[in-house]
Amino acid sequence: MKKKIGRFYLAFFAASLVVAGALSFYASSHPDGLEKVAEDVGFLETAKDSSVSGSPLADYGISGLENARLSVGLSGLIGVLATAVVAYLVFAISKRMRKSK
């Protein structure tokens, strides 16, 4: 039973890497709902940049990387890997805390 669960997680992780690394480039370039409403109502111009807008992974890409497809793909992979590491740590700590009780 544990092997099946492990295979499921591994397959899910691999699928996440494929979607984030290869398919994320083809995501819609149209504005999201909030941005669309702001545009329609006329207050989009008052929007301010995020406090992390100058970060290396801002705007769904890697700053300084000229190839847009590679930039978006790598930022997606970094996002999946970072999320996996955080999730693993949270679950490991949770499991350790449960065992200590």
MOPAC internal coordinates of N, CA, C and O (Angstrom, degrees):
PM7 1SCF
backbone

  N    0.0000 0     0.00 0     0.00 0    0    0    0
  C    1.4562 1     0.00 0     0.00 0    1    0    0
  C    1.5349 1   111.13 1     0.00 0    2    1    0
  O    1.2310 1   120.08 1   138.25 1    3    2    1
  N    1.3455 1   117.45 1   -41.75 1    3    2    1
  C    1.4640 1   120.29 1  -179.69 1    5    3    2
  C    1.5269 1   111.55 1   -64.43 1    6    5    3
  O    1.2310 1   120.75 1   145.35 1    7    6    5
  N    1.3432 1   116.17 1   -34.65 1    7    6    5
  C    1.4638 1   119.04 1   179.29 1    9    7    6
  C    1.5260 1   110.94 1   -65.18 1   10    9    7
  O    1.2310 1   120.39 1   141.34 1   11   10    9
  N    1.3407 1   116.85 1   -38.66 1   11   10    9
  C    1.4597 1   120.20 1   179.09 1   13   11   10
  C    1.5249 1   110.72 1   -65.32 1   14   13   11
  O    1.2310 1   120.53 1   139.28 1   15   14   13
  N    1.3196 1   116.58 1   -40.72 1   15   14   13
  C    1.4611 1   120.42 1   179.33 1   17   15   14
  C    1.5229 1   109.52 1   -66.44 1   18   17   15
  O    1.2310 1   120.36 1   137.75 1   19   18   17
  N    1.3267 1   116.92 1   -42.25 1   19   18   17
  C    1.4604 1   121.08 1   178.09 1   21   19   18
  C    1.5154 1   111.73 1   -62.23 1   22   21   19
  O    1.2310 1   120.41 1   138.87 1   23   22   21
  N    1.3035 1   116.82 1   -41.13 1   23   22   21
  C    1.4714 1   120.60 1   178.09 1   25   23   22
  C    1.5233 1   110.97 1   -65.24 1   26   25   23
  O    1.2310 1   121.17 1   140.75 1   27   26   25
  N    1.3462 1   115.36 1   -39.25 1   27   26   25
  C    1.4605 1   119.70 1   178.54 1   29   27   26
  C    1.5273 1   109.79 1   -60.83 1   30   29   27
  O    1.2310 1   120.19 1   131.32 1   31   30   29
  N    1.3316 1   117.25 1   -48.68 1   31   30   29
  C    1.4614 1   120.70 1  -179.67 1   33   31   30
  C    1.5260 1   111.21 1   -63.05 1   34   33   31
  O    1.2310 1   120.46 1   140.31 1   35   34   33
  N    1.3033 1   116.73 1   -39.69 1   35   34   33
  C    1.4570 1   120.38 1   178.86 1   37   35   34
  C    1.5330 1   110.88 1   -65.21 1   38   37   35
  O    1.2310 1   120.31 1   137.48 1   39   38   37
  N    1.3293 1   117.02 1   -42.52 1   39   38   37
  C    1.4664 1   120.89 1   178.46 1   41   39   38
  C    1.5305 1   110.55 1   -65.43 1   42   41   39
  O    1.2310 1   120.73 1   138.87 1   43   42   41
  N    1.3228 1   116.21 1   -41.13 1   43   42   41
  C    1.4605 1   120.46 1   178.67 1   45   43   42
  C    1.5231 1   110.67 1   -63.89 1   46   45   43
  O    1.2310 1   120.56 1   137.81 1   47   46   45
  N    1.3307 1   116.53 1   -42.19 1   47   46   45
  C    1.4602 1   121.70 1   178.63 1   49   47   46
  C    1.5235 1   110.23 1   -63.84 1   50   49   47
  O    1.2310 1   120.06 1   136.27 1   51   50   49
  N    1.3225 1   117.49 1   -43.73 1   51   50   49
  C    1.4671 1   121.40 1   178.81 1   53   51   50
  C    1.5252 1   110.58 1   -63.27 1   54   53   51
  O    1.2310 1   120.26 1   138.05 1   55   54   53
  N    1.3236 1   117.10 1   -41.95 1   55   54   53
  C    1.4665 1   120.26 1   178.13 1   57   55   54
  C    1.5270 1   110.69 1   -63.78 1   58   57   55
  O    1.2310 1   120.30 1   141.01 1   59   58   57
  N    1.3193 1   117.03 1   -38.99 1   59   58   57
  C    1.4643 1   121.13 1   177.72 1   61   59   58
  C    1.5215 1   110.96 1   -62.44 1   62   61   59
  O    1.2310 1   120.62 1   138.74 1   63   62   61
  N    1.3286 1   116.41 1   -41.26 1   63   62   61
  C    1.4616 1   120.25 1   178.47 1   65   63   62
  C    1.5253 1   111.21 1   -64.02 1   66   65   63
  O    1.2310 1   120.33 1   139.80 1   67   66   65
  N    1.3214 1   116.97 1   -40.20 1   67   66   65
  C    1.4668 1   120.92 1   179.65 1   69   67   66
  C    1.5284 1   110.23 1   -65.96 1   70   69   67
  O    1.2310 1   120.73 1   133.78 1   71   70   69
  N    1.3320 1   116.21 1   -46.22 1   71   70   69
  C    1.4645 1   119.46 1  -179.60 1   73   71   70
  C    1.5250 1   110.55 1   -63.53 1   74   73   71
  O    1.2310 1   120.39 1   133.05 1   75   74   73
  N    1.3309 1   116.86 1   -46.95 1   75   74   73
  C    1.4652 1   120.45 1  -177.63 1   77   75   74
  C    1.5208 1   112.04 1   -69.34 1   78   77   75
  O    1.2310 1   120.42 1   140.46 1   79   78   77
  N    1.3251 1   116.79 1   -39.54 1   79   78   77
  C    1.4563 1   120.10 1  -175.31 1   81   79   78
  C    1.5108 1   115.14 1   -83.42 1   82   81   79
  O    1.2310 1   120.17 1   145.02 1   83   82   81
  N    1.3104 1   117.28 1   -34.98 1   83   82   81
  C    1.4614 1   119.75 1  -173.68 1   85   83   82
  C    1.5275 1   113.60 1  -110.90 1   86   85   83
  O    1.2310 1   120.18 1   140.07 1   87   86   85
  N    1.3071 1   117.26 1   -39.93 1   87   86   85
  C    1.4595 1   119.10 1  -173.73 1   89   87   86
  C    1.5209 1   114.19 1   -92.22 1   90   89   87
  O    1.2310 1   119.77 1   163.32 1   91   90   89
  N    1.3283 1   118.05 1   -16.68 1   91   90   89
  C    1.4659 1   119.96 1  -177.04 1   93   91   90
  C    1.5284 1   111.96 1   -63.93 1   94   93   91
  O    1.2310 1   119.86 1   154.20 1   95   94   93
  N    1.2954 1   117.87 1   -25.80 1   95   94   93
  C    1.4713 1   121.14 1   178.61 1   97   95   94
  C    1.5307 1   110.82 1   -62.11 1   98   97   95
  O    1.2310 1   120.44 1   151.95 1   99   98   97
  N    1.3278 1   116.77 1   -28.05 1   99   98   97
  C    1.4562 1   121.17 1  -176.32 1  101   99   98
  C    1.5299 1   112.80 1   -92.06 1  102  101   99
  O    1.2310 1   119.69 1  -172.21 1  103  102  101
  N    1.3301 1   118.20 1     7.79 1  103  102  101
  C    1.4560 1   121.02 1   177.76 1  105  103  102
  C    1.5281 1   109.81 1   -64.30 1  106  105  103
  O    1.2310 1   120.93 1   -20.85 1  107  106  105
  N    1.2914 1   115.82 1   159.15 1  107  106  105
  C    1.4572 1   121.00 1  -176.58 1  109  107  106
  C    1.5285 1   111.66 1   -61.27 1  110  109  107
  O    1.2310 1   121.05 1   -43.44 1  111  110  109
  N    1.3086 1   115.60 1   136.56 1  111  110  109
  C    1.4625 1   120.44 1   176.48 1  113  111  110
  C    1.5218 1   110.76 1   -94.48 1  114  113  111
  O    1.2310 1   120.26 1  -179.40 1  115  114  113
  N    1.3324 1   117.11 1     0.60 1  115  114  113
  C    1.4578 1   121.22 1   177.58 1  117  115  114
  C    1.5294 1   109.34 1   -73.02 1  118  117  115
  O    1.2310 1   120.32 1   -27.93 1  119  118  117
  N    1.3366 1   117.00 1   152.07 1  119  118  117
  C    1.4610 1   119.20 1  -178.34 1  121  119  118
  C    1.5225 1   112.09 1   -64.71 1  122  121  119
  O    1.2310 1   121.08 1   -27.73 1  123  122  121
  N    1.3440 1   115.55 1   152.27 1  123  122  121
  C    1.4589 1   119.51 1   177.26 1  125  123  122
  C    1.5300 1   109.64 1   -73.43 1  126  125  123
  O    1.2310 1   120.08 1    -0.91 1  127  126  125
  N    1.3081 1   117.45 1   179.09 1  127  126  125
  C    1.4630 1   122.25 1  -174.06 1  129  127  126
  C    1.5122 1   113.76 1   -58.37 1  130  129  127
  O    1.2310 1   120.39 1   131.44 1  131  130  129
  N    1.3280 1   116.85 1   -48.56 1  131  130  129
  C    1.4655 1   120.39 1  -178.19 1  133  131  130
  C    1.5302 1   111.12 1   -64.01 1  134  133  131
  O    1.2310 1   120.73 1   137.70 1  135  134  133
  N    1.3130 1   116.21 1   -42.30 1  135  134  133
  C    1.4606 1   120.00 1   179.41 1  137  135  134
  C    1.5298 1   110.80 1   -65.59 1  138  137  135
  O    1.2310 1   120.42 1   142.41 1  139  138  137
  N    1.3219 1   116.80 1   -37.59 1  139  138  137
  C    1.4706 1   121.57 1   179.49 1  141  139  138
  C    1.5262 1   110.52 1   -64.82 1  142  141  139
  O    1.2310 1   120.37 1   136.21 1  143  142  141
  N    1.3384 1   116.89 1   -43.79 1  143  142  141
  C    1.4653 1   120.64 1   179.21 1  145  143  142
  C    1.5278 1   109.81 1   -65.03 1  146  145  143
  O    1.2310 1   120.44 1   136.79 1  147  146  145
  N    1.3358 1   116.76 1   -43.21 1  147  146  145
  C    1.4635 1   120.64 1   178.92 1  149  147  146
  C    1.5271 1   110.65 1   -60.27 1  150  149  147
  O    1.2310 1   120.85 1   142.14 1  151  150  149
  N    1.3202 1   115.98 1   -37.86 1  151  150  149
  C    1.4647 1   121.01 1   178.26 1  153  151  150
  C    1.5251 1   110.47 1   -68.34 1  154  153  151
  O    1.2310 1   120.42 1   134.68 1  155  154  153
  N    1.3459 1   116.81 1   -45.32 1  155  154  153
  C    1.4670 1   121.48 1  -178.40 1  157  155  154
  C    1.5266 1   112.40 1   -66.09 1  158  157  155
  O    1.2310 1   120.53 1   139.00 1  159  158  157
  N    1.3388 1   116.59 1   -41.00 1  159  158  157
  C    1.4600 1   120.83 1  -177.09 1  161  159  158
  C    1.5255 1   110.93 1   -79.11 1  162  161  159
  O    1.2310 1   120.48 1   153.02 1  163  162  161
  N    1.3217 1   116.68 1   -26.98 1  163  162  161
  C    1.4523 1   120.10 1   174.43 1  165  163  162
  C    1.5107 1   115.71 1   102.96 1  166  165  163
  O    1.2310 1   119.63 1  -158.47 1  167  166  165
  N    1.3201 1   118.31 1    21.53 1  167  166  165
  C    1.4638 1   118.71 1   177.67 1  169  167  166
  C    1.5258 1   112.59 1  -116.20 1  170  169  167
  O    1.2310 1   120.25 1  -162.18 1  171  170  169
  N    1.3086 1   117.13 1    17.82 1  171  170  169
  C    1.4610 1   121.17 1   178.89 1  173  171  170
  C    1.5268 1   111.14 1   -64.20 1  174  173  171
  O    1.2310 1   120.28 1   146.85 1  175  174  173
  N    1.3144 1   117.06 1   -33.15 1  175  174  173
  C    1.4662 1   120.74 1  -178.53 1  177  175  174
  C    1.5223 1   112.64 1   -65.75 1  178  177  175
  O    1.2310 1   119.95 1   158.30 1  179  178  177
  N    1.3390 1   117.70 1   -21.70 1  179  178  177
  C    1.4705 1   121.08 1  -178.53 1  181  179  178
  C    1.5245 1   112.19 1   -85.09 1  182  181  179
  O    1.2310 1   120.30 1   175.37 1  183  182  181
  N    1.3045 1   117.04 1    -4.63 1  183  182  181
  C    1.4692 1   120.58 1  -179.10 1  185  183  182
  C    1.5182 1   110.53 1   -66.44 1  186  185  183
  O    1.2310 1   121.05 1   -35.45 1  187  186  185
  N    1.3211 1   115.60 1   144.55 1  187  186  185
  C    1.4620 1   121.38 1   178.11 1  189  187  186
  C    1.5179 1   109.24 1  -109.21 1  190  189  187
  O    1.2310 1   120.69 1   -26.96 1  191  190  189
  N    1.3202 1   116.29 1   153.04 1  191  190  189
  C    1.4580 1   120.46 1   176.52 1  193  191  190
  C    1.5203 1   110.28 1   -65.99 1  194  193  191
  O    1.2310 1   121.27 1   -30.45 1  195  194  193
  N    1.3011 1   115.18 1   149.55 1  195  194  193
  C    1.4589 1   121.26 1   176.52 1  197  195  194
  C    1.5245 1   109.66 1   -65.74 1  198  197  195
  O    1.2310 1   120.80 1   -22.70 1  199  198  197
  N    1.3208 1   116.08 1   157.30 1  199  198  197
  C    1.4623 1   119.44 1   179.12 1  201  199  198
  C    1.5273 1   111.92 1   -68.94 1  202  201  199
  O    1.2310 1   120.20 1   164.60 1  203  202  201
  N    1.3240 1   117.22 1   -15.40 1  203  202  201
  C    1.4655 1   120.93 1   178.55 1  205  203  202
  C    1.5346 1   111.53 1  -108.51 1  206  205  203
  O    1.2310 1   120.42 1  -161.46 1  207  206  205
  N    1.3255 1   116.80 1    18.54 1  207  206  205
  C    1.4650 1   119.64 1  -176.62 1  209  207  206
  C    1.5221 1   112.80 1   -65.62 1  210  209  207
  O    1.2310 1   119.54 1   160.68 1  211  210  209
  N    1.3117 1   118.47 1   -19.32 1  211  210  209
  C    1.4588 1   120.95 1   178.57 1  213  211  210
  C    1.5111 1   113.37 1   -97.18 1  214  213  211
  O    1.2310 1   120.25 1  -172.67 1  215  214  213
  N    1.3326 1   117.13 1     7.33 1  215  214  213
  C    1.4650 1   120.07 1  -177.82 1  217  215  214
  C    1.5308 1   110.91 1   -73.56 1  218  217  215
  O    1.2310 1   120.05 1   -18.40 1  219  218  217
  N    1.3291 1   117.50 1   161.60 1  219  218  217
  C    1.4706 1   120.66 1  -177.30 1  221  219  218
  C    1.5278 1   114.21 1   -61.54 1  222  221  219
  O    1.2310 1   119.51 1   155.33 1  223  222  221
  N    1.3359 1   118.54 1   -24.67 1  223  222  221
  C    1.4644 1   120.63 1  -178.20 1  225  223  222
  C    1.5275 1   112.69 1  -110.58 1  226  225  223
  O    1.2310 1   120.07 1  -158.34 1  227  226  225
  N    1.3147 1   117.47 1    21.66 1  227  226  225
  C    1.4679 1   120.60 1  -179.19 1  229  227  226
  C    1.5212 1   111.18 1   -69.73 1  230  229  227
  O    1.2310 1   120.99 1   -29.81 1  231  230  229
  N    1.3035 1   115.70 1   150.19 1  231  230  229
  C    1.4690 1   123.46 1   173.98 1  233  231  230
  C    1.5304 1   113.04 1    61.76 1  234  233  231
  O    1.2310 1   120.56 1  -141.46 1  235  234  233
  N    1.3219 1   116.53 1    38.54 1  235  234  233
  C    1.4672 1   123.49 1   173.71 1  237  235  234
  C    1.5260 1   113.67 1    59.50 1  238  237  235
  O    1.2310 1   120.25 1  -145.61 1  239  238  237
  N    1.3012 1   117.12 1    34.39 1  239  238  237
  C    1.4517 1   120.99 1   178.28 1  241  239  238
  C    1.5154 1   110.73 1  -158.41 1  242  241  239
  O    1.2310 1   120.91 1    -2.65 1  243  242  241
  N    1.3096 1   115.87 1   177.35 1  243  242  241
  C    1.4589 1   121.86 1   178.54 1  245  243  242
  C    1.5190 1   107.27 1  -105.74 1  246  245  243
  O    1.2310 1   121.07 1   -60.23 1  247  246  245
  N    1.3368 1   115.55 1   119.77 1  247  246  245
  C    1.4597 1   118.72 1  -177.57 1  249  247  246
  C    1.5277 1   110.24 1   -65.84 1  250  249  247
  O    1.2310 1   121.39 1   -37.91 1  251  250  249
  N    1.2997 1   114.94 1   142.09 1  251  250  249
  C    1.4578 1   121.14 1   179.39 1  253  251  250
  C    1.5154 1   114.16 1    89.89 1  254  253  251
  O    1.2310 1   119.82 1   168.24 1  255  254  253
  N    1.3067 1   117.95 1   -11.76 1  255  254  253
  C    1.4629 1   121.94 1   179.25 1  257  255  254
  C    1.5279 1   107.56 1   -93.91 1  258  257  255
  O    1.2310 1   120.12 1   -64.54 1  259  258  257
  N    1.3162 1   117.37 1   115.46 1  259  258  257
  C    1.4613 1   122.21 1  -173.02 1  261  259  258
  C    1.5332 1   113.69 1   -72.40 1  262  261  259
  O    1.2310 1   119.62 1   144.85 1  263  262  261
  N    1.3194 1   118.33 1   -35.15 1  263  262  261
  C    1.4530 1   122.13 1  -178.67 1  265  263  262
  C    1.5303 1   109.14 1   -74.08 1  266  265  263
  O    1.2310 1   120.22 1   -70.50 1  267  266  265
  N    1.3294 1   117.19 1   109.50 1  267  266  265
  C    1.4659 1   121.75 1  -175.13 1  269  267  266
  C    1.5307 1   112.14 1   -61.80 1  270  269  267
  O    1.2310 1   120.36 1   138.08 1  271  270  269
  N    1.3090 1   116.91 1   -41.92 1  271  270  269
  C    1.4762 1   120.62 1  -178.90 1  273  271  270
  C    1.5284 1   110.16 1   -63.00 1  274  273  271
  O    1.2310 1   120.19 1   135.24 1  275  274  273
  N    1.3166 1   117.25 1   -44.76 1  275  274  273
  C    1.4610 1   121.80 1   179.41 1  277  275  274
  C    1.5320 1   110.68 1   -67.48 1  278  277  275
  O    1.2310 1   120.41 1   139.61 1  279  278  277
  N    1.3183 1   116.82 1   -40.39 1  279  278  277
  C    1.4561 1   121.69 1  -179.73 1  281  279  278
  C    1.5269 1   111.84 1   -60.93 1  282  281  279
  O    1.2310 1   120.61 1   131.98 1  283  282  281
  N    1.3227 1   116.44 1   -48.02 1  283  282  281
  C    1.4643 1   121.33 1   179.99 1  285  283  282
  C    1.5273 1   110.54 1   -67.85 1  286  285  283
  O    1.2310 1   120.21 1   137.53 1  287  286  285
  N    1.3160 1   117.20 1   -42.47 1  287  286  285
  C    1.4584 1   120.92 1  -179.94 1  289  287  286
  C    1.5154 1   112.79 1   -62.79 1  290  289  287
  O    1.2310 1   120.69 1   133.84 1  291  290  289
  N    1.3283 1   116.28 1   -46.16 1  291  290  289
  C    1.4655 1   119.59 1   179.55 1  293  291  290
  C    1.5224 1   112.27 1   -66.09 1  294  293  291
  O    1.2310 1   120.32 1   141.53 1  295  294  293
  N    1.3210 1   116.99 1   -38.47 1  295  294  293
  C    1.4670 1   118.64 1   178.53 1  297  295  294
  C    1.5259 1   110.25 1   -66.62 1  298  297  295
  O    1.2310 1   120.21 1   144.97 1  299  298  297
  N    1.3184 1   117.20 1   -35.03 1  299  298  297
  C    1.4675 1   120.24 1   175.37 1  301  299  298
  C    1.5162 1   111.70 1   -64.69 1  302  301  299
  O    1.2310 1   120.60 1   136.61 1  303  302  301
  N    1.3402 1   116.45 1   -43.39 1  303  302  301
  C    1.4642 1   120.22 1   178.09 1  305  303  302
  C    1.5310 1   111.31 1   -63.23 1  306  305  303
  O    1.2310 1   120.62 1   137.91 1  307  306  305
  N    1.3176 1   116.42 1   -42.09 1  307  306  305
  C    1.4665 1   120.31 1   178.52 1  309  307  306
  C    1.5289 1   109.94 1   -62.31 1  310  309  307
  O    1.2310 1   120.34 1   139.52 1  311  310  309
  N    1.3154 1   116.95 1   -40.48 1  311  310  309
  C    1.4598 1   121.05 1   178.50 1  313  311  310
  C    1.5197 1   112.62 1   -63.09 1  314  313  311
  O    1.2310 1   120.51 1   135.74 1  315  314  313
  N    1.3318 1   116.63 1   -44.26 1  315  314  313
  C    1.4653 1   120.50 1   178.84 1  317  315  314
  C    1.5227 1   110.30 1   -64.69 1  318  317  315
  O    1.2310 1   120.25 1   135.13 1  319  318  317
  N    1.3164 1   117.13 1   -44.87 1  319  318  317
  C    1.4659 1   120.47 1  -179.66 1  321  319  318
  C    1.5301 1   111.51 1   -64.30 1  322  321  319
  O    1.2310 1   120.17 1   137.54 1  323  322  321
  N    1.3238 1   117.28 1   -42.46 1  323  322  321
  C    1.4680 1   120.22 1   178.77 1  325  323  322
  C    1.5243 1   111.08 1   -63.72 1  326  325  323
  O    1.2310 1   120.50 1   138.43 1  327  326  325
  N    1.3257 1   116.65 1   -41.57 1  327  326  325
  C    1.4635 1   120.71 1   178.01 1  329  327  326
  C    1.5160 1   110.86 1   -64.52 1  330  329  327
  O    1.2310 1   119.99 1   139.48 1  331  330  329
  N    1.3247 1   117.62 1   -40.52 1  331  330  329
  C    1.4601 1   121.46 1   179.05 1  333  331  330
  C    1.5252 1   111.13 1   -64.07 1  334  333  331
  O    1.2310 1   120.06 1   138.15 1  335  334  333
  N    1.3178 1   117.48 1   -41.85 1  335  334  333
  C    1.4706 1   121.05 1   179.52 1  337  335  334
  C    1.5218 1   110.41 1   -64.17 1  338  337  335
  O    1.2310 1   120.36 1   133.72 1  339  338  337
  N    1.3300 1   116.91 1   -46.28 1  339  338  337
  C    1.4692 1   120.21 1   179.48 1  341  339  338
  C    1.5274 1   110.64 1   -62.87 1  342  341  339
  O    1.2310 1   120.03 1   135.98 1  343  342  341
  N    1.3316 1   117.55 1   -44.02 1  343  342  341
  C    1.4660 1   120.93 1   179.27 1  345  343  342
  C    1.5275 1   110.68 1   -62.30 1  346  345  343
  O    1.2310 1   120.33 1   136.87 1  347  346  345
  N    1.3250 1   116.98 1   -43.13 1  347  346  345
  C    1.4630 1   120.57 1   179.26 1  349  347  346
  C    1.5274 1   110.47 1   -60.48 1  350  349  347
  O    1.2310 1   120.55 1   134.86 1  351  350  349
  N    1.3240 1   116.55 1   -45.14 1  351  350  349
  C    1.4636 1   120.23 1  -179.47 1  353  351  350
  C    1.5247 1   111.47 1   -64.47 1  354  353  351
  O    1.2310 1   120.13 1   137.56 1  355  354  353
  N    1.3158 1   117.37 1   -42.44 1  355  354  353
  C    1.4686 1   120.54 1   178.90 1  357  355  354
  C    1.5251 1   110.37 1   -62.04 1  358  357  355
  O    1.2310 1   120.13 1   134.22 1  359  358  357
  N    1.3270 1   117.36 1   -45.78 1  359  358  357
  C    1.4614 1   120.06 1  -179.41 1  361  359  358
  C    1.5233 1   111.96 1   -69.03 1  362  361  359
  O    1.2310 1   119.85 1   143.55 1  363  362  361
  N    1.3228 1   117.89 1   -36.45 1  363  362  361
  C    1.4679 1   120.57 1   178.63 1  365  363  362
  C    1.5276 1   110.66 1   -66.21 1  366  365  363
  O    1.2310 1   120.67 1   136.61 1  367  366  365
  N    1.3212 1   116.32 1   -43.39 1  367  366  365
  C    1.4632 1   119.67 1   177.95 1  369  367  366
  C    1.5202 1   110.70 1   -65.62 1  370  369  367
  O    1.2310 1   120.54 1   138.65 1  371  370  369
  N    1.3163 1   116.56 1   -41.35 1  371  370  369
  C    1.4721 1   120.83 1   178.35 1  373  371  370
  C    1.5215 1   111.09 1   -61.43 1  374  373  371
  O    1.2310 1   120.50 1   136.93 1  375  374  373
  N    1.3241 1   116.65 1   -43.07 1  375  374  373
  C    1.4599 1   121.24 1   179.55 1  377  375  374
  C    1.5234 1   110.31 1   -64.99 1  378  377  375
  O    1.2310 1   120.45 1   137.20 1  379  378  377
  N    1.3017 1   116.74 1   -42.80 1  379  378  377
  C    1.4733 1   121.08 1   179.10 1  381  379  378
  C    1.5190 1   110.35 1   -62.81 1  382  381  379
  O    1.2310 1   120.04 1   138.26 1  383  382  381
  N    1.3222 1   117.52 1   -41.74 1  383  382  381
  C    1.4663 1   120.91 1   179.77 1  385  383  382
  C    1.5246 1   111.29 1   -66.55 1  386  385  383
  O    1.2310 1   120.59 1   142.20 1  387  386  385
  N    1.3303 1   116.47 1   -37.80 1  387  386  385
  C    1.4690 1   120.25 1   178.28 1  389  387  386
  C    1.5179 1   111.29 1   -65.40 1  390  389  387
  O    1.2310 1   120.63 1   139.41 1  391  390  389
  N    1.3262 1   116.40 1   -40.59 1  391  390  389
  C    1.4664 1   120.93 1  -179.26 1  393  391  390
  C    1.5278 1   111.85 1   -68.03 1  394  393  391
  O    1.2310 1   120.36 1   147.94 1  395  394  393
  N    1.3275 1   116.92 1   -32.06 1  395  394  393
  C    1.4571 1   120.12 1  -177.49 1  397  395  394
  C    1.5233 1   112.94 1   -75.55 1  398  397  395
  O    1.2310 1   119.90 1   165.34 1  399  398  397
  N    1.3059 1   117.79 1   -14.66 1  399  398  397
  C    1.4778 1   120.81 1  -179.84 1  401  399  398
  C    1.4907 1   112.44 1   -81.47 1  402  401  399
  O    1.2310 1   120.10 1   180.00 1  403  402  401

